[in-house]
Amino acid sequence: MIKTTLVALAAIVTLSLPTFSTAQEATYVVCYKNGSFLWYEEAYSDGSINSAYFRCTNEGGTPRVFGGR
């Protein structure tokens, strides 16, 4: 009885813990100009995403953002 209760309690605690991930999710900024692919950049922070986005628009391109953020 005690063993069953402890196993059930351990299962409940294990299932209730959130999963943690140490890997950062990449966001990709892809730049197109006149329908042609120019370049892409892999970004891991909001600042890098914004920088790549505005770099593309300054070059006269159309940025598209894909990914995890």
PDB file of N, CA, C and O in Angstrom:
ATOM      1  N   MET A   1       0.826  -1.196   0.000  1.00  0.00           N
ATOM      2  CA  MET A   1       0.000   0.000   0.000  1.00  0.00           C
ATOM      3  C   MET A   1       0.869   1.258   0.000  1.00  0.00           C
ATOM      4  O   MET A   1       0.628   2.184  -0.775  1.00  0.00           O
ATOM      5  N   ILE A   2       1.873   1.287   0.866  1.00  0.00           N
ATOM      6  CA  ILE A   2       2.740   2.462   0.944  1.00  0.00           C
ATOM      7  C   ILE A   2       3.554   2.600  -0.338  1.00  0.00           C
ATOM      8  O   ILE A   2       3.741   3.703  -0.852  1.00  0.00           O
ATOM      9  N   LYS A   3       4.039   1.463  -0.851  1.00  0.00           N
ATOM     10  CA  LYS A   3       4.832   1.501  -2.078  1.00  0.00           C
ATOM     11  C   LYS A   3       3.993   2.018  -3.250  1.00  0.00           C
ATOM     12  O   LYS A   3       4.479   2.819  -4.048  1.00  0.00           O
ATOM     13  N   THR A   4       2.765   1.576  -3.358  1.00  0.00           N
ATOM     14  CA  THR A   4       1.870   2.021  -4.423  1.00  0.00           C
ATOM     15  C   THR A   4       1.582   3.511  -4.299  1.00  0.00           C
ATOM     16  O   THR A   4       1.550   4.229  -5.299  1.00  0.00           O
ATOM     17  N   THR A   5       1.373   3.971  -3.080  1.00  0.00           N
ATOM     18  CA  THR A   5       1.107   5.385  -2.844  1.00  0.00           C
ATOM     19  C   THR A   5       2.316   6.237  -3.223  1.00  0.00           C
ATOM     20  O   THR A   5       2.159   7.291  -3.839  1.00  0.00           O
ATOM     21  N   LEU A   6       3.520   5.791  -2.861  1.00  0.00           N
ATOM     22  CA  LEU A   6       4.732   6.536  -3.194  1.00  0.00           C
ATOM     23  C   LEU A   6       4.971   6.575  -4.707  1.00  0.00           C
ATOM     24  O   LEU A   6       5.390   7.600  -5.245  1.00  0.00           O
ATOM     25  N   VAL A   7       4.709   5.473  -5.380  1.00  0.00           N
ATOM     26  CA  VAL A   7       4.872   5.442  -6.836  1.00  0.00           C
ATOM     27  C   VAL A   7       3.880   6.393  -7.494  1.00  0.00           C
ATOM     28  O   VAL A   7       4.236   7.125  -8.417  1.00  0.00           O
ATOM     29  N   ALA A   8       2.639   6.384  -7.021  1.00  0.00           N
ATOM     30  CA  ALA A   8       1.623   7.278  -7.576  1.00  0.00           C
ATOM     31  C   ALA A   8       1.990   8.738  -7.317  1.00  0.00           C
ATOM     32  O   ALA A   8       1.837   9.583  -8.199  1.00  0.00           O
ATOM     33  N   LEU A   9       2.469   9.035  -6.121  1.00  0.00           N
ATOM     34  CA  LEU A   9       2.880  10.395  -5.784  1.00  0.00           C
ATOM     35  C   LEU A   9       4.063  10.841  -6.648  1.00  0.00           C
ATOM     36  O   LEU A   9       4.093  11.974  -7.129  1.00  0.00           O
ATOM     37  N   ALA A  10       5.030   9.952  -6.841  1.00  0.00           N
ATOM     38  CA  ALA A  10       6.186  10.275  -7.682  1.00  0.00           C
ATOM     39  C   ALA A  10       5.755  10.526  -9.123  1.00  0.00           C
ATOM     40  O   ALA A  10       6.282  11.424  -9.779  1.00  0.00           O
ATOM     41  N   ALA A  11       4.815   9.750  -9.614  1.00  0.00           N
ATOM     42  CA  ALA A  11       4.323   9.933 -10.983  1.00  0.00           C
ATOM     43  C   ALA A  11       3.610  11.267 -11.132  1.00  0.00           C
ATOM     44  O   ALA A  11       3.783  11.954 -12.138  1.00  0.00           O
ATOM     45  N   ILE A  12       2.814  11.639 -10.144  1.00  0.00           N
ATOM     46  CA  ILE A  12       2.095  12.917 -10.194  1.00  0.00           C
ATOM     47  C   ILE A  12       3.075  14.083 -10.183  1.00  0.00           C
ATOM     48  O   ILE A  12       2.920  15.035 -10.949  1.00  0.00           O
ATOM     49  N   VAL A  13       4.076  14.013  -9.322  1.00  0.00           N
ATOM     50  CA  VAL A  13       5.067  15.085  -9.238  1.00  0.00           C
ATOM     51  C   VAL A  13       5.858  15.180 -10.542  1.00  0.00           C
ATOM     52  O   VAL A  13       6.101  16.278 -11.041  1.00  0.00           O
ATOM     53  N   THR A  14       6.255  14.042 -11.090  1.00  0.00           N
ATOM     54  CA  THR A  14       7.029  14.038 -12.330  1.00  0.00           C
ATOM     55  C   THR A  14       6.232  14.613 -13.489  1.00  0.00           C
ATOM     56  O   THR A  14       6.771  15.382 -14.284  1.00  0.00           O
ATOM     57  N   LEU A  15       4.977  14.261 -13.597  1.00  0.00           N
ATOM     58  CA  LEU A  15       4.147  14.748 -14.693  1.00  0.00           C
ATOM     59  C   LEU A  15       3.777  16.218 -14.543  1.00  0.00           C
ATOM     60  O   LEU A  15       3.482  16.887 -15.534  1.00  0.00           O
ATOM     61  N   SER A  16       3.789  16.725 -13.318  1.00  0.00           N
ATOM     62  CA  SER A  16       3.401  18.116 -13.108  1.00  0.00           C
ATOM     63  C   SER A  16       4.561  19.093 -13.293  1.00  0.00           C
ATOM     64  O   SER A  16       4.330  20.298 -13.388  1.00  0.00           O
ATOM     65  N   LEU A  17       5.792  18.606 -13.346  1.00  0.00           N
ATOM     66  CA  LEU A  17       6.945  19.484 -13.533  1.00  0.00           C
ATOM     67  C   LEU A  17       7.007  19.963 -14.976  1.00  0.00           C
ATOM     68  O   LEU A  17       6.803  19.177 -15.901  1.00  0.00           O
ATOM     69  N   PRO A  18       7.284  21.237 -15.173  1.00  0.00           N
ATOM     70  CA  PRO A  18       7.412  21.728 -16.548  1.00  0.00           C
ATOM     71  C   PRO A  18       8.702  21.213 -17.173  1.00  0.00           C
ATOM     72  O   PRO A  18       9.676  20.936 -16.474  1.00  0.00           O
ATOM     73  N   THR A  19       8.698  21.092 -18.468  1.00  0.00           N
ATOM     74  CA  THR A  19       9.918  20.681 -19.156  1.00  0.00           C
ATOM     75  C   THR A  19      10.743  21.926 -19.446  1.00  0.00           C
ATOM     76  O   THR A  19      10.223  22.942 -19.907  1.00  0.00           O
ATOM     77  N   PHE A  20      12.017  21.829 -19.173  1.00  0.00           N
ATOM     78  CA  PHE A  20      12.926  22.946 -19.397  1.00  0.00           C
ATOM     79  C   PHE A  20      13.822  22.625 -20.577  1.00  0.00           C
ATOM     80  O   PHE A  20      14.290  21.497 -20.725  1.00  0.00           O
ATOM     81  N   SER A  21      14.055  23.604 -21.401  1.00  0.00           N
ATOM     82  CA  SER A  21      14.943  23.446 -22.542  1.00  0.00           C
ATOM     83  C   SER A  21      16.031  24.498 -22.442  1.00  0.00           C
ATOM     84  O   SER A  21      15.752  25.681 -22.245  1.00  0.00           O
ATOM     85  N   THR A  22      17.259  24.064 -22.578  1.00  0.00           N
ATOM     86  CA  THR A  22      18.363  25.018 -22.506  1.00  0.00           C
ATOM     87  C   THR A  22      18.737  25.556 -23.885  1.00  0.00           C
ATOM     88  O   THR A  22      19.451  26.554 -23.987  1.00  0.00           O
ATOM     89  N   ALA A  23      18.269  24.915 -24.924  1.00  0.00           N
ATOM     90  CA  ALA A  23      18.589  25.375 -26.279  1.00  0.00           C
ATOM     91  C   ALA A  23      17.709  26.560 -26.653  1.00  0.00           C
ATOM     92  O   ALA A  23      16.514  26.580 -26.359  1.00  0.00           O
ATOM     93  N   GLN A  24      18.305  27.529 -27.293  1.00  0.00           N
ATOM     94  CA  GLN A  24      17.543  28.680 -27.756  1.00  0.00           C
ATOM     95  C   GLN A  24      16.922  28.356 -29.105  1.00  0.00           C
ATOM     96  O   GLN A  24      17.519  27.665 -29.931  1.00  0.00           O
ATOM     97  N   GLU A  25      15.736  28.856 -29.310  1.00  0.00           N
ATOM     98  CA  GLU A  25      15.071  28.648 -30.587  1.00  0.00           C
ATOM     99  C   GLU A  25      15.483  29.746 -31.556  1.00  0.00           C
ATOM    100  O   GLU A  25      15.477  30.929 -31.216  1.00  0.00           O
ATOM    101  N   ALA A  26      15.833  29.342 -32.742  1.00  0.00           N
ATOM    102  CA  ALA A  26      16.263  30.307 -33.751  1.00  0.00           C
ATOM    103  C   ALA A  26      15.062  30.857 -34.505  1.00  0.00           C
ATOM    104  O   ALA A  26      14.069  30.163 -34.722  1.00  0.00           O
ATOM    105  N   THR A  27      15.177  32.099 -34.891  1.00  0.00           N
ATOM    106  CA  THR A  27      14.214  32.740 -35.779  1.00  0.00           C
ATOM    107  C   THR A  27      14.969  33.106 -37.045  1.00  0.00           C
ATOM    108  O   THR A  27      16.086  33.619 -36.984  1.00  0.00           O
ATOM    109  N   TYR A  28      14.364  32.844 -38.178  1.00  0.00           N
ATOM    110  CA  TYR A  28      15.017  33.107 -39.455  1.00  0.00           C
ATOM    111  C   TYR A  28      14.363  34.298 -40.130  1.00  0.00           C
ATOM    112  O   TYR A  28      13.142  34.349 -40.279  1.00  0.00           O
ATOM    113  N   VAL A  29      15.174  35.243 -40.531  1.00  0.00           N
ATOM    114  CA  VAL A  29      14.708  36.378 -41.321  1.00  0.00           C
ATOM    115  C   VAL A  29      15.211  36.138 -42.741  1.00  0.00           C
ATOM    116  O   VAL A  29      16.415  36.101 -42.992  1.00  0.00           O
ATOM    117  N   VAL A  30      14.267  35.976 -43.662  1.00  0.00           N
ATOM    118  CA  VAL A  30      14.601  35.708 -45.061  1.00  0.00           C
ATOM    119  C   VAL A  30      14.267  36.958 -45.863  1.00  0.00           C
ATOM    120  O   VAL A  30      13.177  37.516 -45.736  1.00  0.00           O
ATOM    121  N   CYS A  31      15.209  37.390 -46.687  1.00  0.00           N
ATOM    122  CA  CYS A  31      15.030  38.615 -47.460  1.00  0.00           C
ATOM    123  C   CYS A  31      14.866  38.289 -48.945  1.00  0.00           C
ATOM    124  O   CYS A  31      15.680  37.579 -49.536  1.00  0.00           O
ATOM    125  N   TYR A  32      13.805  38.821 -49.525  1.00  0.00           N
ATOM    126  CA  TYR A  32      13.526  38.672 -50.955  1.00  0.00           C
ATOM    127  C   TYR A  32      13.484  40.057 -51.592  1.00  0.00           C
ATOM    128  O   TYR A  32      13.070  41.028 -50.959  1.00  0.00           O
ATOM    129  N   LYS A  33      13.912  40.138 -52.841  1.00  0.00           N
ATOM    130  CA  LYS A  33      13.809  41.389 -53.591  1.00  0.00           C
ATOM    131  C   LYS A  33      13.337  41.051 -55.002  1.00  0.00           C
ATOM    132  O   LYS A  33      13.964  40.270 -55.717  1.00  0.00           O
ATOM    133  N   ASN A  34      12.217  41.661 -55.383  1.00  0.00           N
ATOM    134  CA  ASN A  34      11.596  41.392 -56.684  1.00  0.00           C
ATOM    135  C   ASN A  34      11.331  39.902 -56.890  1.00  0.00           C
ATOM    136  O   ASN A  34      11.480  39.384 -57.997  1.00  0.00           O
ATOM    137  N   GLY A  35      10.941  39.223 -55.822  1.00  0.00           N
ATOM    138  CA  GLY A  35      10.624  37.802 -55.902  1.00  0.00           C
ATOM    139  C   GLY A  35      11.827  36.878 -55.875  1.00  0.00           C
ATOM    140  O   GLY A  35      11.663  35.659 -55.930  1.00  0.00           O
ATOM    141  N   SER A  36      13.033  37.428 -55.791  1.00  0.00           N
ATOM    142  CA  SER A  36      14.256  36.619 -55.764  1.00  0.00           C
ATOM    143  C   SER A  36      14.834  36.588 -54.355  1.00  0.00           C
ATOM    144  O   SER A  36      14.809  37.588 -53.638  1.00  0.00           O
ATOM    145  N   PHE A  37      15.348  35.445 -53.974  1.00  0.00           N
ATOM    146  CA  PHE A  37      15.989  35.273 -52.678  1.00  0.00           C
ATOM    147  C   PHE A  37      17.294  36.063 -52.646  1.00  0.00           C
ATOM    148  O   PHE A  37      18.128  35.934 -53.541  1.00  0.00           O
ATOM    149  N   LEU A  38      17.466  36.892 -51.596  1.00  0.00           N
ATOM    150  CA  LEU A  38      18.723  37.630 -51.426  1.00  0.00           C
ATOM    151  C   LEU A  38      19.613  36.965 -50.389  1.00  0.00           C
ATOM    152  O   LEU A  38      20.744  36.579 -50.685  1.00  0.00           O
ATOM    153  N   TRP A  39      19.105  36.835 -49.187  1.00  0.00           N
ATOM    154  CA  TRP A  39      19.871  36.270 -48.089  1.00  0.00           C
ATOM    155  C   TRP A  39      18.930  35.886 -46.959  1.00  0.00           C
ATOM    156  O   TRP A  39      17.748  36.227 -46.967  1.00  0.00           O
ATOM    157  N   TYR A  40      19.487  35.161 -45.977  1.00  0.00           N
ATOM    158  CA  TYR A  40      18.744  34.884 -44.749  1.00  0.00           C
ATOM    159  C   TYR A  40      19.692  35.026 -43.571  1.00  0.00           C
ATOM    160  O   TYR A  40      20.910  34.920 -43.710  1.00  0.00           O
ATOM    161  N   GLU A  41      19.111  35.266 -42.428  1.00  0.00           N
ATOM    162  CA  GLU A  41      19.904  35.390 -41.208  1.00  0.00           C
ATOM    163  C   GLU A  41      19.210  34.633 -40.087  1.00  0.00           C
ATOM    164  O   GLU A  41      17.990  34.702 -39.935  1.00  0.00           O
ATOM    165  N   GLU A  42      19.999  33.914 -39.309  1.00  0.00           N
ATOM    166  CA  GLU A  42      19.501  33.173 -38.157  1.00  0.00           C
ATOM    167  C   GLU A  42      19.686  34.063 -36.931  1.00  0.00           C
ATOM    168  O   GLU A  42      20.799  34.503 -36.644  1.00  0.00           O
ATOM    169  N   ALA A  43      18.603  34.327 -36.212  1.00  0.00           N
ATOM    170  CA  ALA A  43      18.662  35.249 -35.076  1.00  0.00           C
ATOM    171  C   ALA A  43      18.171  34.558 -33.807  1.00  0.00           C
ATOM    172  O   ALA A  43      17.291  33.698 -33.848  1.00  0.00           O
ATOM    173  N   TYR A  44      18.760  34.953 -32.679  1.00  0.00           N
ATOM    174  CA  TYR A  44      18.400  34.364 -31.391  1.00  0.00           C
ATOM    175  C   TYR A  44      17.871  35.385 -30.390  1.00  0.00           C
ATOM    176  O   TYR A  44      17.501  35.019 -29.275  1.00  0.00           O
ATOM    177  N   SER A  45      17.831  36.649 -30.769  1.00  0.00           N
ATOM    178  CA  SER A  45      17.313  37.670 -29.856  1.00  0.00           C
ATOM    179  C   SER A  45      16.425  38.629 -30.636  1.00  0.00           C
ATOM    180  O   SER A  45      16.496  38.711 -31.862  1.00  0.00           O
ATOM    181  N   ASP A  46      15.595  39.344 -29.906  1.00  0.00           N
ATOM    182  CA  ASP A  46      14.700  40.308 -30.542  1.00  0.00           C
ATOM    183  C   ASP A  46      15.482  41.392 -31.280  1.00  0.00           C
ATOM    184  O   ASP A  46      15.079  41.829 -32.358  1.00  0.00           O
ATOM    185  N   GLY A  47      16.591  41.821 -30.702  1.00  0.00           N
ATOM    186  CA  GLY A  47      17.410  42.844 -31.342  1.00  0.00           C
ATOM    187  C   GLY A  47      17.991  42.374 -32.670  1.00  0.00           C
ATOM    188  O   GLY A  47      18.035  43.132 -33.639  1.00  0.00           O
ATOM    189  N   SER A  48      18.437  41.122 -32.710  1.00  0.00           N
ATOM    190  CA  SER A  48      18.984  40.569 -33.953  1.00  0.00           C
ATOM    191  C   SER A  48      17.909  40.417 -35.014  1.00  0.00           C
ATOM    192  O   SER A  48      18.163  40.636 -36.199  1.00  0.00           O
ATOM    193  N   ILE A  49      16.712  40.042 -34.593  1.00  0.00           N
ATOM    194  CA  ILE A  49      15.593  39.912 -35.530  1.00  0.00           C
ATOM    195  C   ILE A  49      15.271  41.272 -36.131  1.00  0.00           C
ATOM    196  O   ILE A  49      15.127  41.404 -37.347  1.00  0.00           O
ATOM    197  N   ASN A  50      15.158  42.288 -35.270  1.00  0.00           N
ATOM    198  CA  ASN A  50      14.856  43.642 -35.751  1.00  0.00           C
ATOM    199  C   ASN A  50      15.948  44.167 -36.676  1.00  0.00           C
ATOM    200  O   ASN A  50      15.656  44.795 -37.694  1.00  0.00           O
ATOM    201  N   SER A  51      17.201  43.912 -36.324  1.00  0.00           N
ATOM    202  CA  SER A  51      18.320  44.374 -37.137  1.00  0.00           C
ATOM    203  C   SER A  51      18.273  43.762 -38.537  1.00  0.00           C
ATOM    204  O   SER A  51      18.442  44.466 -39.532  1.00  0.00           O
ATOM    205  N   ALA A  52      18.045  42.465 -38.610  1.00  0.00           N
ATOM    206  CA  ALA A  52      17.975  41.794 -39.913  1.00  0.00           C
ATOM    207  C   ALA A  52      16.756  42.260 -40.700  1.00  0.00           C
ATOM    208  O   ALA A  52      16.826  42.430 -41.918  1.00  0.00           O
ATOM    209  N   TYR A  53      15.651  42.465 -40.010  1.00  0.00           N
ATOM    210  CA  TYR A  53      14.421  42.916 -40.668  1.00  0.00           C
ATOM    211  C   TYR A  53      14.633  44.283 -41.324  1.00  0.00           C
ATOM    212  O   TYR A  53      14.295  44.477 -42.492  1.00  0.00           O
ATOM    213  N   PHE A  54      15.194  45.226 -40.563  1.00  0.00           N
ATOM    214  CA  PHE A  54      15.393  46.571 -41.093  1.00  0.00           C
ATOM    215  C   PHE A  54      16.523  46.625 -42.115  1.00  0.00           C
ATOM    216  O   PHE A  54      16.494  47.459 -43.020  1.00  0.00           O
ATOM    217  N   ARG A  55      17.514  45.751 -41.986  1.00  0.00           N
ATOM    218  CA  ARG A  55      18.562  45.667 -43.006  1.00  0.00           C
ATOM    219  C   ARG A  55      17.956  45.281 -44.354  1.00  0.00           C
ATOM    220  O   ARG A  55      18.318  45.837 -45.391  1.00  0.00           O
ATOM    221  N   CYS A  56      17.032  44.327 -44.327  1.00  0.00           N
ATOM    222  CA  CYS A  56      16.376  43.890 -45.558  1.00  0.00           C
ATOM    223  C   CYS A  56      15.549  45.020 -46.168  1.00  0.00           C
ATOM    224  O   CYS A  56      15.611  45.253 -47.375  1.00  0.00           O
ATOM    225  N   THR A  57      14.781  45.717 -45.344  1.00  0.00           N
ATOM    226  CA  THR A  57      13.959  46.810 -45.876  1.00  0.00           C
ATOM    227  C   THR A  57      14.831  47.951 -46.391  1.00  0.00           C
ATOM    228  O   THR A  57      14.485  48.591 -47.384  1.00  0.00           O
ATOM    229  N   ASN A  58      15.961  48.215 -45.727  1.00  0.00           N
ATOM    230  CA  ASN A  58      16.876  49.260 -46.201  1.00  0.00           C
ATOM    231  C   ASN A  58      17.516  48.897 -47.538  1.00  0.00           C
ATOM    232  O   ASN A  58      17.876  49.782 -48.315  1.00  0.00           O
ATOM    233  N   GLU A  59      17.658  47.606 -47.807  1.00  0.00           N
ATOM    234  CA  GLU A  59      18.211  47.150 -49.083  1.00  0.00           C
ATOM    235  C   GLU A  59      17.135  47.076 -50.163  1.00  0.00           C
ATOM    236  O   GLU A  59      17.415  46.662 -51.288  1.00  0.00           O
ATOM    237  N   GLY A  60      15.908  47.473 -49.830  1.00  0.00           N
ATOM    238  CA  GLY A  60      14.823  47.457 -50.797  1.00  0.00           C
ATOM    239  C   GLY A  60      14.134  46.116 -50.924  1.00  0.00           C
ATOM    240  O   GLY A  60      13.403  45.872 -51.884  1.00  0.00           O
ATOM    241  N   GLY A  61      14.367  45.250 -49.960  1.00  0.00           N
ATOM    242  CA  GLY A  61      13.788  43.910 -50.012  1.00  0.00           C
ATOM    243  C   GLY A  61      12.525  43.776 -49.186  1.00  0.00           C
ATOM    244  O   GLY A  61      12.079  44.716 -48.528  1.00  0.00           O
ATOM    245  N   THR A  62      11.966  42.583 -49.241  1.00  0.00           N
ATOM    246  CA  THR A  62      10.783  42.241 -48.459  1.00  0.00           C
ATOM    247  C   THR A  62      11.171  41.151 -47.470  1.00  0.00           C
ATOM    248  O   THR A  62      11.438  40.021 -47.881  1.00  0.00           O
ATOM    249  N   PRO A  63      11.210  41.461 -46.168  1.00  0.00           N
ATOM    250  CA  PRO A  63      11.604  40.449 -45.190  1.00  0.00           C
ATOM    251  C   PRO A  63      10.442  39.527 -44.822  1.00  0.00           C
ATOM    252  O   PRO A  63       9.287  39.949 -44.762  1.00  0.00           O
ATOM    253  N   ARG A  64      10.771  38.285 -44.582  1.00  0.00           N
ATOM    254  CA  ARG A  64       9.816  37.316 -44.042  1.00  0.00           C
ATOM    255  C   ARG A  64      10.468  36.674 -42.835  1.00  0.00           C
ATOM    256  O   ARG A  64      11.637  36.290 -42.877  1.00  0.00           O
ATOM    257  N   VAL A  65       9.704  36.561 -41.759  1.00  0.00           N
ATOM    258  CA  VAL A  65      10.233  36.050 -40.502  1.00  0.00           C
ATOM    259  C   VAL A  65       9.592  34.699 -40.219  1.00  0.00           C
ATOM    260  O   VAL A  65       8.368  34.564 -40.230  1.00  0.00           O
ATOM    261  N   PHE A  66      10.437  33.700 -39.964  1.00  0.00           N
ATOM    262  CA  PHE A  66       9.982  32.354 -39.637  1.00  0.00           C
ATOM    263  C   PHE A  66      10.667  31.899 -38.365  1.00  0.00           C
ATOM    264  O   PHE A  66      11.796  32.307 -38.094  1.00  0.00           O
ATOM    265  N   GLY A  67      10.014  31.072 -37.589  1.00  0.00           N
ATOM    266  CA  GLY A  67      10.723  30.436 -36.499  1.00  0.00           C
ATOM    267  C   GLY A  67      10.078  30.550 -35.152  1.00  0.00           C
ATOM    268  O   GLY A  67       8.871  30.745 -35.006  1.00  0.00           O
ATOM    269  N   GLY A  68      10.971  30.415 -34.140  1.00  0.00           N
ATOM    270  CA  GLY A  68      10.522  30.149 -32.791  1.00  0.00           C
ATOM    271  C   GLY A  68      10.141  31.308 -31.917  1.00  0.00           C
ATOM    272  O   GLY A  68       9.475  31.076 -30.908  1.00  0.00           O
ATOM    273  N   ARG A  69      10.493  32.501 -32.203  1.00  0.00           N
ATOM    274  CA  ARG A  69      10.195  33.591 -31.282  1.00  0.00           C
ATOM    275  C   ARG A  69       8.874  34.208 -31.561  1.00  0.00           C
ATOM    276  O   ARG A  69       8.472  35.145 -30.871  1.00  0.00           O
TER     277      ARG A  69
END
